[in-house]
Amino acid sequence: MNHRIFQRRFWTAGGLILLLVGCSGDGGPSEAGGASAWPEGTVLVCAGDPIRADEVDPIAEALKPLGPKFTRPHLRRLALTNVRLPIAAGRAQGGPDRRAQALEEAEAFIGSLEESEGVQGVLVEGSQDTLGVPLWVLVQGLEPGAWAGPSELPGQFVVVRLEKRDENAQPQREQFTVRVSSFPYVDDPRSLAGEAFNSTLEVVDEAWEPLVPGFWRYQMRSVSELGE
């Protein structure tokens, strides 16, 4: 298979709020197979972090209500750019030790909730535009009144509790009240949308290359060109 590796060409000031649930961050090329022998199911590798289709597709499925006529490739594209590529950049920036410590703190927090007194976390209120697509995706599967997590956003783990939702028939306008406790492992999680453009991207499954938007591909160039 012909693998391609990309790296950022220009900086962008664009920003996104991003989320990923239940992604381990483990996995690298096997010693026996060399640099291209990524774990089974890997379709892309961003900043050394293998991305599997079975990570992207649940997020794409959750995005369907925002665009019932969106095609599967487009939904996958949204899942990659809003979630998975920037979270890989965050893992690379924060490093495994800081990430592990943040996860440990988040797990300790959820374990101590029964003994805690007073209000926990920050209250976030609004529609999909206010929450951001990734947090909106997460709360779709929650029942009001119970803490859930830890879940991973780029550069941080979060523990969240859905307080209420107004059940608006139009998903983009549905109002949510969510309490969020954050455990970051990078200094500025909001910067990670830009950092995704500053990361390497290896295409393992060529069918997934067109799912990286043309704008992103324009911002990147083949690593092999750096040596020319």
Residue frames relative to the residue before (quaternion, step in Angstrom):
aa qw qx qy qz dx dy dz
M 1.0000 0.0000 0.0000 0.0000 0.00 0.00 0.00
N 0.3784 -0.7326 0.5229 0.2161 3.57 -0.99 0.88
H 0.1554 -0.8099 0.5626 0.0587 3.58 -0.31 1.26
R 0.1502 -0.7793 0.6021 0.0875 3.54 -1.07 0.74
I 0.1622 -0.7778 0.6029 0.0725 3.52 -1.04 0.82
F 0.1090 -0.8062 0.5810 0.0232 3.55 -0.87 1.01
Q 0.0795 -0.7715 0.6283 0.0602 3.53 -1.25 0.49
R 0.6606 -0.5475 0.3555 0.3707 3.55 -1.20 0.58
R 0.2612 -0.7482 0.5881 0.1616 3.54 -1.08 0.78
F 0.8099 0.0514 -0.0023 0.5843 3.59 0.82 -0.95
W 0.4956 -0.6307 0.5078 0.3141 3.54 -1.28 0.49
T 0.1265 -0.7666 0.6220 0.0969 3.57 -1.16 0.63
A 0.3769 -0.7346 0.5231 0.2113 3.55 -1.09 0.73
G 0.3938 0.7450 -0.4649 0.2717 3.59 1.25 0.07
G 0.1485 -0.8087 0.5657 0.0630 3.58 -1.12 0.61
L 0.0503 -0.7794 0.6242 0.0201 3.55 -1.15 0.66
I 0.3092 -0.6646 0.6273 0.2632 3.55 -1.30 0.36
L 0.0862 -0.8631 0.4956 -0.0450 3.54 -0.56 1.17
L 0.0830 -0.8158 0.5723 0.0016 3.51 -1.12 0.70
L 0.0478 0.7561 -0.6526 -0.0122 3.51 -1.21 0.58
V 0.2202 -0.7828 0.5728 0.1030 3.53 -0.93 0.94
G 0.8893 0.0939 -0.0479 0.4451 3.53 -1.06 0.83
C 0.4597 0.6649 -0.4736 0.3496 3.61 0.99 0.68
S 0.4130 -0.7823 0.4179 0.2069 3.55 -0.61 1.13
G 0.3202 -0.7524 0.5159 0.2554 3.56 1.00 -0.78
D 0.5409 0.6163 -0.4080 0.4014 3.59 1.25 0.06
G 0.6237 0.5750 -0.4053 0.3407 3.52 -1.27 0.27
G 0.1300 0.7616 -0.6264 0.1032 3.53 -1.04 0.84
P 0.6895 -0.4533 0.3244 0.4625 3.57 -1.21 0.06
S 0.4687 -0.6796 0.4823 0.2931 3.56 -0.94 0.84
E 0.5772 -0.6015 0.4252 0.3524 3.54 -1.12 0.65
A 0.6633 0.5232 -0.3179 0.4304 3.55 0.99 -0.80
G 0.7589 0.4153 -0.2168 0.4523 3.56 0.93 -0.89
G 0.5042 -0.6412 0.4480 0.3660 3.59 1.12 -0.31
A 0.7960 -0.3781 0.2163 0.4203 3.53 -1.39 -0.01
S 0.7171 0.4512 -0.2642 0.4608 3.61 1.11 -0.53
A 0.5670 0.6051 -0.3839 0.4061 3.60 1.25 -0.09
W 0.0273 0.8308 -0.5516 0.0694 3.57 0.38 1.26
P 0.6917 -0.4748 0.3178 0.4417 3.62 -1.18 0.30
E 0.6466 -0.5373 0.3800 0.3858 3.53 -1.18 0.61
G 0.7830 0.3126 -0.2525 0.4748 3.55 -0.98 0.91
T 0.4797 0.6716 -0.4425 0.3507 3.60 1.26 -0.10
V 0.1498 -0.7981 0.5798 0.0667 3.58 -0.91 0.96
L 0.7741 0.0563 -0.0195 0.6302 3.57 1.17 -0.67
V 0.1428 -0.7492 0.6341 0.1271 3.55 -1.28 0.36
C 0.0465 -0.8032 0.5937 -0.0131 3.58 -0.60 1.15
A 0.8435 -0.0372 -0.0215 0.5354 3.57 -0.75 1.09
G 0.7091 -0.4621 0.2493 0.4707 3.56 1.07 0.76
D 0.6113 0.5559 -0.3374 0.4510 3.59 1.29 0.00
P 0.3275 -0.7745 0.5014 0.2036 3.64 -0.40 1.14
I 0.1806 -0.7737 0.6038 0.0638 3.55 -0.98 0.96
R 0.1791 -0.7988 0.5696 0.0730 3.57 -0.73 1.11
A 0.6054 -0.5598 0.4240 0.3747 3.54 -1.20 0.54
D 0.6841 0.4974 -0.3037 0.4386 3.60 0.96 -0.76
E 0.5748 0.5176 -0.3937 0.4967 3.59 1.30 0.10
V 0.7052 0.4870 -0.2563 0.4470 3.55 0.97 -0.93
D 0.6750 0.5611 -0.3110 0.3645 3.57 0.85 -0.96
P 0.6381 0.5057 -0.3679 0.4491 3.69 0.90 -0.60
I 0.6293 0.5110 -0.3308 0.4831 3.57 1.09 -0.67
A 0.6379 0.5228 -0.3217 0.4650 3.57 0.97 -0.86
E 0.6440 0.5231 -0.3192 0.4581 3.57 0.97 -0.84
A 0.6644 0.5097 -0.3049 0.4536 3.59 0.96 -0.85
L 0.6541 0.5300 -0.3091 0.4424 3.58 1.17 -0.52
K 0.4290 0.7451 -0.4383 0.2622 3.60 1.22 -0.30
P 0.6588 0.5208 -0.3537 0.4120 3.67 0.79 -0.79
L 0.6178 0.5555 -0.3547 0.4289 3.60 1.12 -0.47
G 0.7992 0.0197 -0.0012 0.6008 3.56 1.22 -0.44
P 0.2101 -0.8326 0.4980 0.1210 3.59 0.28 1.23
K 0.7088 0.4362 -0.2620 0.4886 3.60 1.16 -0.53
F 0.4220 0.6975 -0.4758 0.3303 3.58 1.25 0.07
T 0.4201 -0.6917 0.5282 0.2570 3.55 -1.02 0.81
R 0.6604 -0.5063 0.3686 0.4143 3.57 -1.24 0.33
P 0.6486 0.5004 -0.3505 0.4540 3.64 0.87 -0.76
H 0.6571 0.5036 -0.3279 0.4551 3.60 0.96 -0.76
L 0.6408 0.5140 -0.3257 0.4682 3.58 0.99 -0.78
R 0.6319 0.5120 -0.3286 0.4801 3.58 1.02 -0.74
R 0.6257 0.5389 -0.3325 0.4556 3.57 1.02 -0.81
L 0.6561 0.5023 -0.3071 0.4721 3.59 0.95 -0.87
A 0.6468 0.5229 -0.3164 0.4562 3.57 1.00 -0.83
L 0.6564 0.5080 -0.3135 0.4614 3.57 0.99 -0.78
T 0.7593 0.4148 -0.2340 0.4435 3.57 0.66 -1.08
N 0.7103 0.4389 -0.2622 0.4837 3.59 1.08 -0.62
V 0.7972 0.2917 -0.1174 0.5154 3.57 1.17 -0.52
R 0.8629 0.3250 -0.1577 0.3534 3.47 0.05 -1.38
L 0.6591 0.4952 -0.3318 0.4586 3.61 0.95 -0.74
P 0.6911 0.4548 -0.3140 0.4657 3.66 0.80 -0.77
I 0.6223 0.5282 -0.3754 0.4391 3.61 0.99 -0.61
A 0.6083 0.5380 -0.3532 0.4644 3.59 1.10 -0.61
A 0.6304 0.5227 -0.3284 0.4707 3.57 1.02 -0.76
G 0.6447 0.5246 -0.3163 0.4572 3.57 1.04 -0.76
R 0.6417 0.5197 -0.3248 0.4610 3.57 0.97 -0.80
A 0.6548 0.5061 -0.3134 0.4657 3.56 1.00 -0.83
Q 0.6799 0.4936 -0.2921 0.4569 3.57 0.95 -0.86
G 0.7253 0.4485 -0.2534 0.4567 3.58 0.86 -0.92
G 0.3298 -0.7575 0.4962 0.2670 3.54 1.05 -0.73
P 0.6436 -0.5818 0.3437 0.3595 3.57 -1.15 0.60
D 0.6454 0.5357 -0.3434 0.4225 3.62 0.97 -0.69
R 0.6831 0.4661 -0.2895 0.4821 3.59 0.85 -0.93
R 0.6358 0.5263 -0.3324 0.4564 3.57 1.02 -0.77
A 0.6591 0.5052 -0.3094 0.4632 3.58 0.93 -0.87
Q 0.6448 0.5174 -0.3238 0.4601 3.59 1.00 -0.78
A 0.6463 0.5164 -0.3190 0.4625 3.59 0.99 -0.84
L 0.6462 0.5097 -0.3174 0.4710 3.57 0.99 -0.81
E 0.6338 0.5290 -0.3279 0.4593 3.58 0.99 -0.81
E 0.6576 0.5057 -0.3045 0.4681 3.58 0.99 -0.83
A 0.6515 0.5110 -0.3156 0.4635 3.57 0.99 -0.81
E 0.6579 0.5004 -0.3091 0.4704 3.58 0.99 -0.81
A 0.6338 0.5183 -0.3281 0.4712 3.57 1.06 -0.73
F 0.6251 0.5465 -0.3311 0.4484 3.56 1.04 -0.78
I 0.6946 0.4659 -0.2926 0.4636 3.57 0.82 -0.96
G 0.6499 0.5213 -0.3162 0.4537 3.57 1.14 -0.59
S 0.7140 0.4510 -0.2498 0.4737 3.58 1.19 -0.47
L 0.4229 0.7535 -0.4438 0.2375 3.59 1.23 -0.14
E 0.6379 0.5469 -0.3424 0.4203 3.60 0.99 -0.76
E 0.7194 0.4253 -0.2428 0.4926 3.56 1.14 -0.63
S 0.5662 0.6283 -0.3804 0.3741 3.59 1.24 -0.28
E 0.2007 -0.7527 0.6148 0.1233 3.50 -1.22 0.61
G 0.7452 0.3817 -0.2897 0.4637 3.55 -1.16 0.61
V 0.6789 -0.4939 0.3721 0.3958 3.53 -1.40 0.03
Q 0.1756 -0.7829 0.5925 0.0720 3.56 -0.94 0.94
G 0.8296 0.2686 -0.1775 0.4562 3.55 -1.10 0.69
V 0.5168 -0.6138 0.5135 0.3041 3.51 -1.45 0.03
L 0.3757 -0.7322 0.5257 0.2154 3.56 -0.92 0.91
V 0.0688 -0.7717 0.6323 0.0042 3.56 -0.89 1.06
E 0.0151 -0.8125 0.5813 -0.0403 3.57 -0.75 1.06
G 0.5341 0.6342 -0.4609 0.3165 3.55 -1.04 0.77
S 0.6364 -0.5133 0.4217 0.3919 3.50 -1.39 -0.17
Q 0.7829 -0.3080 0.2428 0.4829 3.54 -1.30 -0.25
D 0.6301 0.5474 -0.3425 0.4313 3.59 1.00 -0.77
T 0.6920 0.4659 -0.2724 0.4794 3.58 1.02 -0.79
L 0.6926 0.4773 -0.2818 0.4616 3.57 0.88 -0.94
G 0.3701 -0.6654 0.5388 0.3606 3.55 0.99 -0.89
V 0.6364 -0.5774 0.3545 0.3688 3.53 -1.04 0.78
P 0.7010 0.4876 -0.3211 0.4096 3.65 0.70 -0.90
L 0.6649 0.4703 -0.3142 0.4878 3.60 0.90 -0.82
W 0.5925 0.5580 -0.3474 0.4656 3.56 1.10 -0.70
V 0.6340 0.5258 -0.3253 0.4646 3.59 0.97 -0.84
L 0.6672 0.5237 -0.3080 0.4309 3.57 0.87 -0.93
V 0.7268 0.4590 -0.2724 0.4323 3.59 0.75 -0.97
Q 0.4750 0.6781 -0.4486 0.3368 3.61 1.19 -0.26
G 0.7694 0.3821 -0.1948 0.4733 3.57 0.97 -0.81
L 0.5788 0.6160 -0.3678 0.3875 3.61 1.23 0.16
E 0.3373 -0.6908 0.6005 0.2200 3.51 -1.27 0.59
P 0.5467 -0.6380 0.4192 0.3440 3.61 -0.91 0.81
G 0.7989 0.3769 -0.2580 0.3915 3.52 -1.21 0.70
A 0.7245 0.3914 -0.2401 0.5141 3.61 1.20 -0.21
W 0.4382 -0.6705 0.5328 0.2728 3.56 -1.07 0.80
A 0.0606 -0.7908 0.6089 0.0104 3.57 -1.09 0.76
G 0.5386 0.6043 -0.4681 0.3543 3.53 -1.14 0.68
P 0.5103 0.0148 -0.7988 -0.3183 1.44 -2.45 -0.47
S 0.1461 -0.7370 0.6542 0.0868 3.52 -1.27 0.67
E 0.3884 -0.7596 0.4865 0.1885 3.54 -1.10 0.68
L 0.1083 -0.7064 0.6968 0.0615 3.48 -1.13 0.93
P 0.6418 -0.4907 0.3700 0.4586 3.61 -1.10 0.30
G 0.8552 0.1448 -0.1288 0.4807 3.52 -0.78 1.06
Q 0.8084 0.1466 -0.0881 0.5633 3.60 1.19 0.06
F 0.3099 -0.6708 0.6292 0.2412 3.50 -1.39 0.33
V 0.1297 -0.7893 0.5963 0.0684 3.55 -1.13 0.64
V 0.1677 -0.7021 0.6779 0.1392 3.50 -1.35 0.51
V 0.0577 -0.8418 0.5354 -0.0366 3.59 -0.61 1.13
R 0.1116 -0.7533 0.6418 0.0906 3.51 -1.32 0.46
L 0.3072 -0.7293 0.5847 0.1783 3.54 -0.78 1.06
E 0.2647 -0.7812 0.5490 0.1348 3.56 -0.63 1.14
K 0.7668 -0.2319 0.1719 0.5733 3.56 0.90 -0.95
R 0.1060 -0.7475 0.6497 0.0891 3.53 -1.38 0.28
D 0.4321 -0.7495 0.4404 0.2400 3.59 -0.97 0.70
E 0.4183 -0.7533 0.4359 0.2600 3.60 1.32 0.16
N 0.1792 0.7913 -0.5562 0.1801 3.59 1.02 0.75
A 0.4998 -0.6839 0.4481 0.2857 3.57 -0.92 0.92
Q 0.6799 0.4134 -0.2837 0.5352 3.60 1.22 -0.38
P 0.4219 -0.7610 0.4243 0.2508 3.62 -0.26 1.23
Q 0.6563 0.5263 -0.3302 0.4281 3.59 0.96 -0.79
R 0.7375 0.4159 -0.2199 0.4845 3.59 1.15 -0.57
E 0.4532 0.6911 -0.4624 0.3212 3.58 1.21 -0.11
Q 0.3019 -0.7739 0.5398 0.1361 3.55 -0.90 1.03
F 0.1130 -0.7922 0.5994 0.0190 3.54 -0.97 0.98
T 0.1288 -0.7164 0.6732 0.1303 3.51 -1.33 0.47
V 0.0265 0.8202 -0.5604 0.1117 3.55 -0.48 1.27
R 0.2172 -0.7458 0.6137 0.1409 3.56 -1.02 0.81
V 0.0897 -0.8259 0.5557 -0.0316 3.57 -0.74 1.15
S 0.0862 -0.7448 0.6598 0.0509 3.56 -1.01 0.95
S 0.1768 -0.8300 0.5283 0.0261 3.55 -0.67 1.19
F 0.0893 -0.7716 0.6296 0.0160 3.54 -1.16 0.83
P 0.1146 -0.8599 0.4951 0.0484 3.60 0.22 1.28
Y 0.1623 -0.7682 0.6066 0.1252 3.52 -1.28 0.45
V 0.6689 0.3102 -0.3316 0.5886 3.55 1.27 0.52
D 0.6260 -0.5768 0.3703 0.3719 3.57 -1.20 0.47
D 0.8109 0.0836 -0.0076 0.5791 3.59 1.00 -0.81
P 0.2167 -0.8195 0.5160 0.1235 3.61 0.13 1.22
R 0.6237 0.5687 -0.3513 0.4052 3.60 1.05 -0.64
S 0.6180 0.5686 -0.3437 0.4202 3.59 1.19 -0.40
L 0.5486 0.7006 -0.3680 0.2698 3.56 1.18 -0.43
A 0.5199 0.5935 -0.4384 0.4304 3.60 1.17 -0.25
G 0.6767 0.4711 -0.2845 0.4892 3.57 0.97 -0.84
E 0.6365 0.5423 -0.3305 0.4376 3.56 1.02 -0.77
A 0.5624 0.5959 -0.3960 0.4144 3.60 1.12 -0.50
F 0.6471 0.5035 -0.3176 0.4764 3.58 1.09 -0.67
N 0.6811 0.4822 -0.2685 0.4811 3.55 1.23 -0.44
S 0.5902 0.5894 -0.3382 0.4358 3.56 1.32 0.20
T 0.5095 -0.6030 0.5039 0.3504 3.53 -1.25 0.38
L 0.0991 -0.7811 0.6149 0.0454 3.54 -1.17 0.61
E 0.0977 -0.7900 0.6049 0.0230 3.54 -0.63 1.15
V 0.2728 -0.7456 0.5890 0.1507 3.55 -0.87 1.01
V 0.1718 -0.8032 0.5671 0.0616 3.56 -0.45 1.24
D 0.7534 0.1962 -0.1079 0.6183 3.58 1.02 -0.86
E 0.3894 -0.7747 0.4481 0.2176 3.58 -0.34 1.23
A 0.5567 0.6034 -0.3962 0.4111 3.59 1.18 -0.39
W 0.6817 0.4898 -0.2799 0.4659 3.57 1.20 -0.49
E 0.4737 0.6926 -0.4461 0.3112 3.62 1.16 -0.24
P 0.6848 0.4692 -0.3180 0.4580 3.67 0.85 -0.79
L 0.5924 0.5811 -0.3733 0.4147 3.60 1.21 -0.28
V 0.5690 0.4804 -0.3923 0.5399 3.56 1.31 -0.07
P 0.4502 -0.7424 0.4095 0.2802 3.61 -0.37 1.20
G 0.6471 -0.5509 0.3746 0.3707 3.52 -1.19 0.63
F 0.6117 0.5502 -0.3507 0.4473 3.59 1.05 -0.73
W 0.6542 0.4953 -0.3113 0.4794 3.55 0.97 -0.87
R 0.6613 0.5005 -0.3209 0.4574 3.59 0.93 -0.84
Y 0.6069 0.5457 -0.3474 0.4618 3.56 1.11 -0.65
Q 0.6724 0.5006 -0.2877 0.4632 3.56 1.02 -0.77
M 0.7299 0.3835 -0.2138 0.5239 3.56 1.24 -0.38
R 0.0719 -0.7758 0.6214 0.0828 3.53 -1.25 0.35
S 0.6635 -0.5302 0.3472 0.3976 3.51 -1.18 0.53
V 0.5113 -0.6462 0.4749 0.3091 3.55 -0.94 0.92
S 0.6028 0.5775 -0.3654 0.4119 3.55 1.06 -0.66
E 0.6051 0.5649 -0.3641 0.4268 3.60 1.13 -0.54
L 0.5618 0.6216 -0.3955 0.3763 3.59 1.14 -0.47
G 0.7069 0.4599 -0.2641 0.4680 3.56 1.13 -0.61
E 0.5544 0.6261 -0.3983 0.3770 3.57 1.23 -0.12
